[in-house]
Amino acid sequence: MGDLAIRVQPRAKRTEVVCSRGDAVVIRVNSPPVDGRANEAVCRLIAKRLGVARTAVRIVRGESARDKLVRIDGFTADEARTALLN
C-alpha cells in the first residue's frame, strides 16, 4: 500500500482526472473547498474510478491544501496512478 500524490483544483467546471504532473495526479472537482466538500469529492471520484469502496480511500496529508497524499487500500501508488490515468 502506497500513498498517491494528487493536486486538486476545486471549483472546476467538471469533476475529472486530468493528467499527471511530476509525481502528482491532477484532479479537478466542481465542489468548493469549504467544509471538506472538495476532499469528499476527490475521495468519491478516486473510489469510483478504481472500483473500491469510498471508505478505502482516505486523505493522509494535506486536508486543507491543494497538494494531498491519498491512501487507497488494496492499491500501490503506481497501480492507482496507472488506473486513474487510463
C-alpha positions in Angstrom: 0.0 0.0 0.0 1.5 3.4 -1.0 0.5 7.0 -0.8 -0.6 8.7 -4.0 0.3 12.3 -4.5 -2.5 14.4 -6.0 -3.0 18.1 -6.9 -6.6 19.3 -6.5 -8.2 22.1 -8.5 -11.5 23.0 -6.7 -14.5 24.8 -8.3 -13.8 23.4 -11.7 -16.4 23.1 -14.4 -16.3 19.3 -14.2 -15.1 16.6 -11.8 -12.4 14.7 -13.6 -8.9 13.2 -13.5 -6.9 15.5 -15.8 -3.3 14.4 -16.1 0.0 13.6 -14.3 2.2 16.5 -13.4 5.5 15.2 -12.0 4.7 12.6 -9.3 1.2 14.0 -8.7 -2.1 13.2 -10.4 -4.1 16.4 -11.2 -7.8 16.1 -10.3 -10.4 18.8 -10.9 -13.6 18.8 -8.8 -16.6 21.1 -9.1 -17.1 21.3 -5.3 -15.8 24.3 -3.4 -13.0 23.9 -0.8 -15.4 24.6 2.0 -16.2 22.2 4.9 -14.3 19.4 3.3 -16.6 19.2 0.3 -13.8 19.2 -2.2 -11.9 16.5 -0.3 -15.0 14.3 -0.2 -15.5 14.8 -4.0 -11.9 13.8 -4.6 -12.3 10.6 -2.5 -15.6 9.7 -4.2 -14.0 10.2 -7.7 -11.0 8.1 -6.8 -13.1 5.3 -5.3 -15.4 5.2 -8.3 -12.6 5.2 -10.9 -10.7 2.4 -9.0 -13.9 0.4 -8.2 -13.3 0.4 -4.4 -15.5 1.4 -1.5 -15.4 5.0 -0.5 -14.1 4.0 2.9 -11.0 2.5 1.2 -9.8 6.0 0.1 -8.6 8.5 2.7 -6.5 11.6 2.7 -3.5 11.2 4.9 -1.9 14.6 4.4 -2.9 18.0 3.1 -6.6 18.2 4.0 -6.6 21.9 3.8 -4.1 22.2 0.9 -4.3 21.6 -2.9 -1.4 19.1 -2.7 -2.5 15.9 -0.9 -1.4 12.4 -0.2 -4.1 9.8 -0.6 -4.0 6.3 0.7 -6.1 3.7 -1.2 -6.5 0.3 0.4 -5.5 -2.6 -1.9 -3.5 -0.5 -4.4 0.1 0.6 -4.5 0.7 4.2 -5.6 1.9 3.1 -9.1 -1.2 0.8 -9.6 -3.5 3.6 -8.5 -1.8 6.2 -10.7 -2.0 3.9 -13.8 -5.6 3.1 -13.2 -6.7 6.7 -12.7 -4.9 8.0 -15.8 -6.2 5.3 -18.1 
